[in-house]
């Protein structure tokens, strides 16, 4: 498989048609009040017909499992590092004490290979947040170490079938369709505003068109996990039945 510029532009056009998620994210559930999150390596196909990619994941998934709690609830996560280099988890956008913020080298020491760390905080605000690696983020996040953190209102505004999380990423693939890990840290990216990919995924999969119920409200929780790409996304109804998100800036 070869990923050409023309093929990517066609792929991006196809991505403009994605809608209400048939591929739901797996959710993380607490055991004895503690959610177990493990960073490790996986093999995964990012593009149909492409080769397997060597990625890093939380609990064997890219994105990692969705953590969903209610405003004011306690969040307890035991992080296990099964990678060959140190890592940590940063809770992006959450107002929590520094000791739990997960910024390696600043608010905590990075968790060494084979080590563990317990994160324990209360989610003070309802909203759409995410968690991701924060040691060599340019490398670890680009390889797949991220996931959604959803804090619901005490009384949810939407039922689960109408409250949808979309984690959007752009991956840099080689001509054979495998993740281009050799280009991580390229000086060209550092000097030109960041790493841009050439393949889009939504919740780790290539998006397609999907039916939603006409006339009913949906909440779309959009998380941009790409390194540098800016997406302009807005929903509208197409043919009265298909919710369309149009992506520009390609």
Secondary structure as UniProt FT lines:
FT   HELIX           5..15
FT   TURN            16..17
FT   TURN            32..33
FT   STRAND          34..44
FT   TURN            48..49
FT   STRAND          53..58
FT   TURN            59..60
FT   STRAND          64..70
FT   TURN            71..72
FT   STRAND          74..81
FT   STRAND          89..92
FT   HELIX           98..100
FT   TURN            105..107
FT   TURN            113..114
FT   STRAND          116..122
FT   STRAND          127..133
FT   HELIX           137..140
FT   TURN            141..144
FT   STRAND          146..152
FT   HELIX           160..162
FT   STRAND          163..171
FT   TURN            175..176
FT   HELIX           181..183
FT   TURN            184..185
FT   HELIX           187..190
FT   TURN            191..193
FT   STRAND          199..202
FT   TURN            203..204
FT   TURN            214..215
FT   STRAND          219..224
FT   STRAND          235..238
FT   TURN            239..241
FT   STRAND          242..245
//
